[in-house]
Amino acid sequence: MLTKYGLRTLAKEENGYIPEYSGDSNKRDRSYHQGISWVWLLGLYADALENIIESEKDRIEKEKYMIEKEKLVENIKNTFQKELYDGQCVGNISEVYDSQSPYKPGGTCAQAWSVSEILKIVTKMEI
């Protein structure tokens, strides 16, 4: 469910999966919860990963999750730094993104909860 730009709202294998935010308003509305990636969900994913790391007793498993966290934070930095400087709305992050390459942005072009979750992850989980 994890993509470069967020978490999908539906797994690719599920019936009704819609990977792109496109078409008329009805089709776009249906895609919101049928596969599109939401940026703000990355915050919940990062929090869950932190909780797993904190509670994991096995050293090898803990290291595995710490590496996953490092990769997540590095991806977020690289992806969203580019988005903040070169995206469709400079200084902002879109509401949703397609769940497949080229991960086109959709919804509102300046979504406060997208920006805040990315900033929270990068500042809280700084490596």
Sequence and secondary structure as in RCSB ss.txt:
>XXXX:A:sequence
MLTKYGLRTLAKEENGYIPEYSGDSNKRDRSYHQGISWVWLLGLYADALENIIESEKDRIEKEKYMIEKEKLVEN
IKNTFQKELYDGQCVGNISEVYDSQSPYKPGGTCAQAWSVSEILKIVTKMEI
>XXXX:A:secstr
 EETTEEESS TTSTT      SSHHHHHHHTTTT EESTHHHHHHHHHHHHHHH   HHHHHHHHHHHHHHHHH
HHHHHHHHHHHSSSTT   SEE SSTT  EES SS HHHHHHHHHHHHHS  
